[in-house]
Amino acid sequence: MRQVEHTPTAARPLTSVSLHQLAHARAGDKGERLNVALFAYDADHYATLLEQVTEERVLALFAHRGASRVRCYPLPNLAGMNFVIDDVLQGGVNGALNLDGHGKTLSFLLLSLEVTL
């Protein structure tokens, strides 16, 4: 597991970090729907993920690809979250003109999101 170093809460200033420093992700697809599972490296960061990686923020992050809706399913026993993003694959595997019709690399887009510790 990766560890993010920080000082005790009372003394530390807020720090902005890329989500990839706190979590890893895996993506899958079905038609126009993308599924991105996000898992904290350290269960202590799970509350931060739940608080800051919201459906609204994920929808805004994927808006340029035409995403119309995001649903989040918390996975507390795994310190994870599963996001289902609709209309993001620009035609799906058989219809998309982009190089990644499957959406497998889109987990990296989610991991670029900034969170505050």
C-alpha positions as CSV (number, residue, x, y, z in Angstrom):
1,M,0.0,0.0,0.0
2,R,1.1,3.5,-0.7
3,Q,1.4,5.9,2.1
4,V,0.9,9.6,2.0
5,E,2.9,11.4,4.6
6,H,1.2,14.1,6.6
7,T,1.5,15.8,10.0
8,P,-1.2,15.7,12.7
9,T,-4.5,17.4,11.8
10,A,-4.2,20.3,14.2
11,A,-0.9,21.5,12.9
12,R,-1.0,20.7,9.2
13,P,-2.1,23.0,6.4
14,L,-4.5,21.7,3.8
15,T,-2.7,20.0,0.9
16,S,-4.0,19.4,-2.6
17,V,-2.9,16.1,-4.2
18,S,-3.9,14.1,-7.2
19,L,-6.2,11.2,-6.5
20,H,-3.6,8.8,-7.9
21,Q,-1.6,9.4,-4.8
22,L,-4.4,8.0,-2.6
23,A,-6.0,5.4,-4.8
24,H,-6.0,3.1,-7.8
25,A,-8.7,2.5,-10.3
26,R,-9.9,0.0,-12.9
27,A,-12.3,0.6,-15.7
28,G,-14.7,-1.5,-17.8
29,D,-17.4,-0.8,-20.3
30,K,-20.7,-1.9,-21.8
31,G,-22.0,0.1,-24.8
32,E,-22.1,3.8,-23.9
33,R,-21.7,3.1,-20.2
34,L,-18.3,3.2,-18.3
35,N,-17.7,1.6,-15.0
36,V,-14.7,2.9,-12.9
37,A,-13.9,1.3,-9.6
38,L,-11.8,3.4,-7.3
39,F,-9.9,1.9,-4.3
40,A,-8.0,3.7,-1.6
41,Y,-4.5,2.4,-1.0
42,D,-5.0,3.1,2.7
43,A,-8.4,2.6,4.3
44,D,-7.8,5.7,6.4
45,H,-8.3,7.8,3.2
46,Y,-11.7,6.2,2.3
47,A,-13.6,9.0,4.1
48,T,-11.8,11.6,2.1
49,L,-12.7,9.8,-1.1
50,L,-16.4,9.6,-0.1
51,E,-16.4,13.2,0.8
52,Q,-14.6,14.7,-2.2
53,V,-15.0,12.3,-5.1
54,T,-18.6,13.0,-5.7
55,E,-21.0,12.2,-8.5
56,E,-21.1,15.9,-9.4
57,R,-17.3,16.2,-9.6
58,V,-16.9,13.0,-11.6
59,L,-19.7,14.2,-14.0
60,A,-17.9,17.5,-14.5
61,L,-14.6,15.8,-15.1
62,F,-16.1,13.6,-17.9
63,A,-18.4,16.3,-19.3
64,H,-16.1,17.0,-22.3
65,R,-16.8,13.4,-23.4
66,G,-20.6,13.8,-23.3
67,A,-21.3,12.1,-20.0
68,S,-24.9,12.6,-19.0
69,R,-25.1,10.9,-15.6
70,V,-22.9,9.5,-12.9
71,R,-24.0,7.1,-10.1
72,C,-21.7,6.2,-7.2
73,Y,-21.9,2.9,-5.3
74,P,-19.8,2.9,-2.1
75,L,-17.9,-0.2,-1.3
76,P,-17.0,0.3,2.4
77,N,-15.7,-3.2,3.1
78,L,-13.2,-2.7,0.3
79,A,-12.4,1.1,0.9
80,G,-13.7,1.7,-2.6
81,M,-16.3,3.2,-4.8
82,N,-17.8,2.2,-8.1
83,F,-18.8,4.9,-10.5
84,V,-21.2,4.2,-13.4
85,I,-20.9,6.9,-16.0
86,D,-23.5,7.1,-18.8
87,D,-23.0,8.3,-22.4
88,V,-19.2,8.7,-22.0
89,L,-17.8,6.3,-24.6
90,Q,-18.8,8.3,-27.7
91,G,-20.5,5.5,-29.5
92,G,-19.1,2.5,-27.6
93,V,-16.6,0.0,-28.8
94,N,-18.0,-0.5,-32.3
95,G,-19.1,3.1,-33.0
96,A,-16.4,5.3,-31.5
97,L,-13.8,6.9,-33.7
98,N,-11.4,7.4,-30.8
99,L,-8.5,5.1,-30.1
100,D,-9.9,3.8,-26.8
101,G,-13.5,2.8,-27.6
102,H,-13.4,0.4,-24.6
103,G,-12.7,3.3,-22.2
104,K,-10.0,1.3,-20.3
105,T,-7.6,4.2,-19.9
106,L,-10.4,6.6,-18.6
107,S,-9.6,5.4,-15.1
108,F,-6.5,7.6,-15.4
109,L,-8.7,10.6,-16.0
110,L,-10.5,10.0,-12.7
111,L,-7.1,9.6,-11.0
112,S,-6.1,13.1,-12.1
113,L,-8.8,14.6,-10.0
114,E,-7.4,16.8,-7.1
115,V,-8.4,16.2,-3.5
116,T,-7.5,18.0,-0.4
117,L,-6.0,16.4,2.7
